[in-house]
Every structure is written in structure tokens, then in C-alpha cells.
Amino acid sequence: MGCGKRDDVGGIRTDNCVCEVVRAIKDIQDAAVADDCLDCTTSCFLEPLGDLNSPAMRRRADTRVFTLTNKNGELFKALFKQKDGQCDANCVTIYFRVEEIFDNCCATLRALRPNKDIINDYGKLDYGAICHVDEWFRTNNCITVDLNCFCAIQCIADVDLDICE
């Protein structure tokens, strides 16, 4: 499936796989299900929430952390304010939690603060630092996006951010 293309694969018409994956993540975050055994332990469709890190050692989780890739192949970024209200080069994130999905393929995403600075001295993403991010913190900053604008989604981890719902 290409970006923004409607494909017919195996007789099934699809419009936007990223939209469907985000919808599935929201459903998984909202509900717990029985144990399943899957071969791909980083699948965005893996249930129940808490299995993405290690199905054998499930832990309490309320969030499936993910990244989005733009149609130009770059990771999607958003800004967030630090708790003290300051915003500098370190208030950029590529990590998100879905809060709501609506109007067919729009979503409200919560920006998640990584435990490592992912922006280098030149204002670019530091891929070396990204590889070492292993903890995320909720922010109070949300962004509304059109999921049709993305080509890829990668689920990173299931974490407990103590989100009140």
C-alpha cells in the first residue's frame, strides 16, 4: 500500500492503514483481553496492553507508545511544554499516545516526553539518542492530526503513564 493510495489487495479495499492501526491501538488501550501468543512481539495489534515489551512478563500498562512517519519518510515531530512552562530544543518529541480518534481518520495524540534528549546541537533528530530512549512521561500537550498524512506507524512499547480515564 502506498501513501494516500487506495489499494485492492486480495480483494480487500483499503484507504489508510495508519488510521486503522491507530484505531486498533485506541481499542487495545481501552480494553483488556485474554492471553494470546503471537510470533511478532512488536506488532501494533498485539493484545492485551502490556504485552508489547515482553508477553512472558506482562506488566501494568495504559499506553502503547508509537511513532509516525510522514509521507516524505521523516519521523513526525511535535512540541510540548515542560512542567515549568519552558520550551527549548529538548521539548520536541516523536513519541505519542492516542487519546481519541474521530471523523473517520483524525486523532488527538498526547505528546510523550522521552527520558533522553533526542535533538542534537544542530536542531536535528539524534538517532543514536533515540535508540537509547527507554522511558516516557506524559505531558499535558495534545495535537490533533489527520492520519491520512502518514505512511507508517511503529509501536515502541507498552507503558504505564498513570493516565486517568
Secondary structure as GFF3:
##gff-version 3
##sequence-region A 1 165
A	DSSP	beta_strand	7	9	.	.	.	ID=ss1
A	DSSP	beta_strand	12	14	.	.	.	ID=ss2
A	DSSP	alpha_helix	17	30	.	.	.	ID=ss3
A	DSSP	three_ten_helix	55	57	.	.	.	ID=ss4
A	DSSP	beta_strand	63	70	.	.	.	ID=ss5
A	DSSP	beta_strand	78	79	.	.	.	ID=ss6
A	DSSP	beta_strand	92	93	.	.	.	ID=ss7
A	DSSP	beta_strand	95	102	.	.	.	ID=ss8
A	DSSP	beta_strand	106	114	.	.	.	ID=ss9
A	DSSP	alpha_helix	127	130	.	.	.	ID=ss10
A	DSSP	beta_strand	136	146	.	.	.	ID=ss11
A	DSSP	three_ten_helix	147	149	.	.	.	ID=ss12
A	DSSP	beta_strand	150	159	.	.	.	ID=ss13
###
